[in-house]
Amino acid sequence: MSRIDRARLESAAFPLQHPAATRCADVDQLGHINNLATAELFQEGRVHFLLSFGLTGLAQRSGVVAASRIEYARDVLWPHTIDVATGVLDVGRTSFRLGQTARQQDMTAAYAEIVLVMRDAAGPAPLPEASLADRARLPGTEIRTRTASL
């Protein structure tokens, strides 16, 4: 399994950042926010991103997570807020790949890559508007049209 390109995500100018609150209930025995709760913080940032760019509530279509990868760089601590930054890394015909960072106290705590596939009742469906994904992409990202999902 290949690793997330952390250098690319560290230097990225993300189009959207979302502050997410950590919860005392998510502190584990080691005194940091547990891995599942960190994944939920990435999900919160991702949903905020999708809402901001009009990629939710589409008639007869929905986006589903097809793959996710998280790499942890340091502990996420309570009660500090975590800033989740999200941008598009790659766009296909029916799917796109998001890059995310979770930063706390000016340090990156975790990195994530998520593949989302658009679908309708028949299965994978073309993305609604390439311009939406294009506006949200990270600088230097190629937008490619593919015949299959990523």
Summary of the structure (lengths in Angstrom):
residues: 150
radius of gyration: 15.6
end to end distance: 15.7
largest distance: 46.9
contacts: 460
relative contact order: 0.24
helix: 21%
strand: 37%
